[in-house]
Amino acid sequence: MKKVLFVCSQAKLRSKTAAHCIGGIDARYAGTDDDADIVLTTDLINWSDVIVCMEQHHADRISGKFADADSIQVWGIEDVYDYMEDELVWMLRRKSEDLLKGAPEDE
């Protein structure tokens, strides 16, 4: 199963929603801010097969702070949604279709 780390700023709304609403993957979430609910760590980076950032500045921060981070995607989802908001869930599931293509069922 593909291991996907979803990243936003605070790990409260977007990345948390993504981890909870997208099936078919092993998902975790974290935030780039020092006061995030779950702070992004090297262990989380190393655990993941793919890192999905909600915005470009998250990817920039990861690239600057974690030299080992690769396979980063940016989905371009602004911080304007509440946790599990219908529109956010729909958008995340839609964007995850390409992520899930070719994902092995089990490893």
TIBA-830217 format. One record per atom (N, C-alpha, C): x, y, z; residue number from 0. Coordinates in steps of 0.02 Angstrom, whole numbers, plus 50000, padded with zeros to 5 digits. Example, Ala and Ser with C-alpha at 12.3 -4.5 7.8 and 13.67 -1.06 7.14 Angstrom:
TIBA-830217
ATOM     x     y     z num
ATOM 50660 49716 50390   0
ATOM 50615 49775 50390   0
ATOM 50660 49835 50390   0
ATOM 50642 49888 50354   1
ATOM 50684 49947 50357   1
ATOM 50645 50002 50394   1
//
This chain:
TIBA-830217
ATOM     x     y     z num
ATOM 50042 49941 50000   0
ATOM 50000 50000 50000   0
ATOM 50045 50062 50000   0
ATOM 50028 50110 49958   1
ATOM 50068 50171 49953   1
ATOM 50061 50212 50017   1
ATOM 50118 50236 50042   2
ATOM 50119 50277 50103   2
ATOM 50123 50351 50083   2
ATOM 50070 50387 50101   3
ATOM 50063 50457 50080   3
ATOM 50061 50502 50141   3
ATOM 50104 50553 50140   4
ATOM 50105 50603 50192   4
ATOM 50075 50667 50164   4
ATOM 50020 50689 50195   5
ATOM 49987 50751 50175   5
ATOM 50011 50807 50221   5
ATOM 50028 50864 50190   6
ATOM 50059 50919 50227   6
ATOM 50023 50985 50212   6
ATOM 50006 51020 50267   7
ATOM 49983 51089 50262   7
ATOM 50020 51128 50317   7
ATOM 49993 51184 50338   8
ATOM 50029 51225 50387   8
ATOM 50020 51200 50459   8
ATOM 49958 51188 50479   9
ATOM 49942 51173 50548   9
ATOM 49922 51100 50561   9
ATOM 49911 51061 50509  10
ATOM 49888 50991 50517  10
ATOM 49821 50988 50554  10
ATOM 49778 51035 50539  11
ATOM 49712 51038 50573  11
ATOM 49654 51029 50525  11
ATOM 49662 51053 50464  12
ATOM 49605 51055 50418  12
ATOM 49618 51016 50353  12
ATOM 49659 51042 50309  13
ATOM 49668 51012 50243  13
ATOM 49703 50945 50245  13
ATOM 49762 50942 50275  14
ATOM 49800 50879 50274  14
ATOM 49765 50826 50316  14
ATOM 49734 50847 50371  15
ATOM 49697 50800 50413  15
ATOM 49637 50772 50376  15
ATOM 49601 50815 50340  16
ATOM 49545 50793 50300  16
ATOM 49568 50743 50247  16
ATOM 49622 50759 50212  17
ATOM 49649 50715 50160  17
ATOM 49665 50646 50188  17
ATOM 49698 50645 50245  18
ATOM 49718 50581 50275  18
ATOM 49657 50540 50295  18
ATOM 49603 50573 50312  19
ATOM 49543 50539 50336  19
ATOM 49492 50522 50282  19
ATOM 49496 50554 50224  20
ATOM 49443 50543 50174  20
ATOM 49466 50505 50112  20
ATOM 49530 50495 50103  21
ATOM 49554 50461 50043  21
ATOM 49572 50389 50061  21
ATOM 49539 50343 50029  22
ATOM 49550 50272 50043  22
ATOM 49602 50242 49995  22
ATOM 49621 50181 50009  23
ATOM 49667 50145 49965  23
ATOM 49740 50162 49975  23
ATOM 49756 50200 50027  24
ATOM 49825 50218 50042  24
ATOM 49835 50213 50117  24
ATOM 49898 50212 50137  25
ATOM 49917 50218 50207  25
ATOM 49934 50292 50216  25
ATOM 49892 50329 50251  26
ATOM 49899 50402 50254  26
ATOM 49916 50427 50323  26
ATOM 49959 50477 50324  27
ATOM 49974 50516 50384  27
ATOM 49973 50589 50364  27
ATOM 49973 50633 50414  28
ATOM 49972 50704 50399  28
ATOM 50015 50742 50449  28
ATOM 50037 50801 50428  29
ATOM 50079 50843 50471  29
ATOM 50077 50915 50446  29
ATOM 50103 50960 50488  30
ATOM 50105 51030 50470  30
ATOM 50176 51057 50470  30
ATOM 50187 51108 50430  31
ATOM 50254 51138 50425  31
ATOM 50268 51189 50479  31
ATOM 50215 51215 50511  32
ATOM 50225 51264 50564  32
ATOM 50250 51231 50628  32
ATOM 50290 51268 50666  33
ATOM 50318 51241 50728  33
ATOM 50265 51225 50780  33
ATOM 50207 51258 50775  34
ATOM 50153 51246 50823  34
ATOM 50096 51205 50794  34
ATOM 50110 51167 50741  35
ATOM 50059 51125 50710  35
ATOM 50036 51070 50758  35
ATOM 49976 51045 50747  36
ATOM 49951 50990 50788  36
ATOM 49998 50930 50785  36
ATOM 50021 50913 50725  37
ATOM 50073 50862 50716  37
ATOM 50128 50895 50674  37
ATOM 50184 50906 50704  38
ATOM 50239 50941 50671  38
ATOM 50276 50893 50624  38
ATOM 50291 50916 50564  39
ATOM 50327 50877 50515  39
ATOM 50396 50859 50540  39
ATOM 50414 50796 50535  40
ATOM 50479 50772 50559  40
ATOM 50515 50732 50505  40
ATOM 50579 50721 50516  41
ATOM 50618 50679 50471  41
ATOM 50590 50608 50468  41
ATOM 50568 50583 50525  42
ATOM 50539 50515 50527  42
ATOM 50478 50510 50481  42
ATOM 50435 50561 50481  43
ATOM 50376 50560 50437  43
ATOM 50397 50565 50363  43
ATOM 50446 50607 50350  44
ATOM 50471 50613 50281  44
ATOM 50498 50546 50257  44
ATOM 50538 50514 50299  45
ATOM 50569 50450 50280  45
ATOM 50517 50394 50275  45
ATOM 50464 50398 50314  46
ATOM 50411 50347 50312  46
ATOM 50373 50348 50244  46
ATOM 50366 50406 50215  47
ATOM 50321 50414 50157  47
ATOM 50352 50393 50091  47
ATOM 50307 50369 50047  48
ATOM 50326 50358 49976  48
ATOM 50314 50421 49936  48
ATOM 50262 50457 49955  49
ATOM 50242 50518 49920  49
ATOM 50224 50571 49973  49
ATOM 50244 50632 49961  50
ATOM 50225 50688 50004  50
ATOM 50180 50733 49962  50
ATOM 50119 50745 49987  51
ATOM 50072 50789 49953  51
ATOM 50065 50853 49994  51
ATOM 50086 50908 49964  52
ATOM 50080 50974 49996  52
ATOM 50018 51009 49971  52
ATOM 49986 51044 50014  53
ATOM 49926 51080 49995  53
ATOM 49942 51143 49954  53
ATOM 49999 51176 49970  54
ATOM 50019 51236 49933  54
ATOM 50094 51235 49920  54
ATOM 50116 51275 49873  55
ATOM 50186 51276 49853  55
ATOM 50232 51295 49911  55
ATOM 50211 51341 49954  56
ATOM 50256 51362 50008  56
ATOM 50270 51304 50057  56
ATOM 50224 51255 50061  57
ATOM 50238 51196 50102  57
ATOM 50295 51155 50071  57
ATOM 50291 51145 50006  58
ATOM 50344 51107 49970  58
ATOM 50411 51143 49975  58
ATOM 50409 51209 49969  59
ATOM 50471 51248 49975  59
ATOM 50502 51240 50044  59
ATOM 50460 51241 50095  60
ATOM 50485 51234 50163  60
ATOM 50515 51164 50174  60
ATOM 50481 51113 50147  61
ATOM 50506 51045 50154  61
ATOM 50573 51037 50118  61
ATOM 50577 51062 50057  62
ATOM 50639 51057 50018  62
ATOM 50697 51092 50053  62
ATOM 50683 51147 50085  63
ATOM 50735 51185 50120  63
ATOM 50757 51154 50185  63
ATOM 50711 51118 50218  64
ATOM 50726 51092 50285  64
ATOM 50746 51018 50285  64
ATOM 50721 50980 50236  65
ATOM 50733 50908 50235  65
ATOM 50766 50889 50168  65
ATOM 50830 50878 50170  66
ATOM 50868 50862 50109  66
ATOM 50846 50796 50077  66
ATOM 50822 50749 50118  67
ATOM 50803 50683 50093  67
ATOM 50733 50681 50062  67
ATOM 50697 50736 50066  68
ATOM 50628 50736 50041  68
ATOM 50627 50735 49965  68
ATOM 50593 50684 49938  69
ATOM 50583 50682 49866  69
ATOM 50513 50658 49852  69
ATOM 50494 50654 49791  70
ATOM 50427 50635 49772  70
ATOM 50374 50679 49805  70
ATOM 50383 50744 49795  71
ATOM 50337 50794 49823  71
ATOM 50289 50817 49769  71
ATOM 50225 50818 49786  72
ATOM 50173 50844 49742  72
ATOM 50142 50905 49776  72
ATOM 50119 50953 49736  73
ATOM 50083 51011 49762  73
ATOM 50014 51011 49730  73
ATOM 49962 51009 49772  74
ATOM 49894 51005 49747  74
ATOM 49859 51072 49741  74
ATOM 49888 51126 49765  75
ATOM 49859 51193 49756  75
ATOM 49792 51203 49790  75
ATOM 49786 51180 49851  76
ATOM 49723 51188 49889  76
ATOM 49734 51241 49943  76
ATOM 49699 51297 49935  77
ATOM 49707 51353 49980  77
ATOM 49677 51339 50049  77
ATOM 49699 51377 50097  78
ATOM 49676 51370 50166  78
ATOM 49611 51409 50177  78
ATOM 49558 51385 50146  79
ATOM 49493 51419 50151  79
ATOM 49437 51370 50171  79
ATOM 49455 51310 50189  80
ATOM 49406 51257 50204  80
ATOM 49408 51235 50277  80
ATOM 49352 51211 50300  81
ATOM 49348 51181 50366  81
ATOM 49363 51106 50361  81
ATOM 49378 51075 50417  82
ATOM 49390 51003 50420  82
ATOM 49330 50966 50392  82
ATOM 49341 50921 50345  83
ATOM 49291 50877 50314  83
ATOM 49236 50916 50278  83
ATOM 49248 50978 50259  84
ATOM 49199 51016 50221  84
ATOM 49187 50981 50154  84
ATOM 49125 50977 50133  85
ATOM 49106 50939 50074  85
ATOM 49148 50956 50013  85
ATOM 49156 51021 49999  86
ATOM 49194 51042 49940  86
ATOM 49267 51020 49945  86
ATOM 49295 51024 50004  87
ATOM 49365 51002 50014  87
ATOM 49371 50927 50004  87
ATOM 49326 50888 50032  88
ATOM 49327 50815 50023  88
ATOM 49322 50798 49950  88
ATOM 49276 50829 49914  89
ATOM 49267 50816 49843  89
ATOM 49332 50831 49805  89
ATOM 49361 50889 49819  90
ATOM 49422 50910 49784  90
ATOM 49480 50862 49799  90
ATOM 49488 50843 49861  91
ATOM 49542 50797 49880  91
ATOM 49534 50729 49846  91
ATOM 49474 50703 49847  92
ATOM 49462 50638 49815  92
ATOM 49475 50642 49740  92
ATOM 49456 50696 49710  93
ATOM 49466 50706 49638  93
ATOM 49541 50708 49622  93
ATOM 49578 50746 49662  94
ATOM 49650 50752 49650  94
ATOM 49687 50687 49665  94
ATOM 49659 50646 49709  95
ATOM 49692 50584 49728  95
ATOM 49687 50530 49674  95
ATOM 49645 50539 49625  96
ATOM 49636 50488 49573  96
ATOM 49702 50471 49538  96
ATOM 49742 50522 49521  97
ATOM 49806 50510 49488  97
ATOM 49855 50478 49537  97
ATOM 49852 50497 49599  98
ATOM 49896 50469 49651  98
ATOM 49884 50394 49659  98
ATOM 49821 50374 49652  99
ATOM 49803 50305 49663  99
ATOM 49814 50260 49602  99
ATOM 49820 50290 49544 100
ATOM 49832 50250 49483 100
ATOM 49898 50213 49489 100
ATOM 49894 50148 49479 101
ATOM 49955 50107 49480 101
ATOM 49979 50091 49550 101
ATOM 49941 50111 49601 102
ATOM 49962 50095 49669 102
ATOM 49951 50022 49682 102
ATOM 50001 49987 49708 103
ATOM 49993 49916 49722 103
ATOM 49941 49905 49776 103
ATOM 49904 49851 49770 104
ATOM 49852 49835 49820 104
ATOM 49883 49820 49887 104
ATOM 49935 49779 49887 105
ATOM 49969 49762 49950 105
ATOM 50043 49751 49935 105
ATOM 50084 49765 49984 106
ATOM 50156 49751 49977 106
ATOM 50178 49705 50032 106
//
